[in-house]
């Protein structure tokens, strides 16, 4: 296997981990938050944060390294329109993801505190949940755009 194909395989696997973990985590936390079960919310927020560290963070780092390396090996300029738009969409998703990570950690701590003290989740938990959801939508849509551009490489 040549270097380009090895990078492409790594790039595809890391993109699947990035988007798949993000979508799966969002799915479970979205529904755990609607369950009315604080213990479930505590478990799911803890697992979402853990999944981000184990899967999403490495994929976030691998994606630009493998993508830029493939572009170099293929002779594509980073100013190629589909590649430039892909990079911009990836950056948009990243700008949404960074505060989401912080919010998830805060949600995890608040849920753990509520379970430990046998109290209701604070209003701040629900406010942060709204921010978390609102940041997730544009991040996910941006990544769908990146997938489209990676596959189709339109000329514009």
Secondary structure, 3 states (H helix, E strand, C coil): CCHHHHHHHHHHHHHHHHHHHHHHHHHHHHHHHCCCCHHHHHHHHHHHHHHHHHHHHHHHHHHHHHHHHHHHHHCCCCCCHHHHHHHHHHHHHHHHHHHHHHHHHHHHHHHHHHHHHCCCCCHHHHHHHHHHHHHHHHHHHHHHHHHHHHHHCCCC
